[in-house]
Amino acid sequence: MTPDRFRACLDQIGWSQRGLAARLQMDERQVRRWTAGADIPRPIAAWLETLAQAHERHPAPQWRAARAA
């Protein structure tokens, strides 16, 4: 997974780098290293791809507040 794809996956999922670090219970510095080009472990890359693809196929529903009558 390239750094660009890594960032795109996070964007698609709606997570920040900090959010991913929290989800994985890891130091944020490691996530920043991945963003900068360090090798992303295959299980994490595959997991992020799967989540991003699921979010792409099943986007959040459009919701608008009902107008006050």
N, C-alpha and C positions, 0 to 999 in steps of 0.2 A: 504494500500500500504506500503510495506516495504521500508526501506531506500535504499536497493540494487535495488529494482524495480524502485524507484523514480529516482535514478541516471541513470539506464538503459534507462528509458523513456527520460530523458533529453538528453542523448547521442544519442538515436535514432532520436530525433527531431533535434538535432544539437544545443541545447541551453546550455549555461553555467548557473550556479546558478545565476550569476549576470544578465544574459539575462532574465531568468524567473522572477526575482524580478522586473526588468524594465517592462516586459510585464504585470505583475500584479500590477504595480505601488505600490510596497510594499518595506519595508526595507529588505535588503539582509540578515540581521541577522535572520529573520524568515525562509528564505529558508535554511540557514545553519542549523537551528534547525531541520527542516524536514529531512535534510540529516543525521543528528546525531540521528534521531529516534523519534522526536516529532511527534505527530499525525498530519497527513495531512488531511485537511478538505475534506470530500467526494466529493464535487463538483470539487475541484481542482484535486484530484486523478483521478476521472472519466474523466475529460477533458484531462489530460496528457496521460492517457491510450488510449483514442480515437485518439489523435494526433500521439502517438507513433505507434499505429496499422496502421493508415493511411500511415505513412511514411514507415513502413515495407512493406505494400502491394503495395505502389506506390513510389519506390525509385527514386531518381533523375536520369535523363538519363545520360548515360556515354557520356562524351563529350571530344573530343581531338581536339586540334588545328590542322588545316590543315597544312600540310608541305608546306613550301615555294617551289615554282617550280624553 
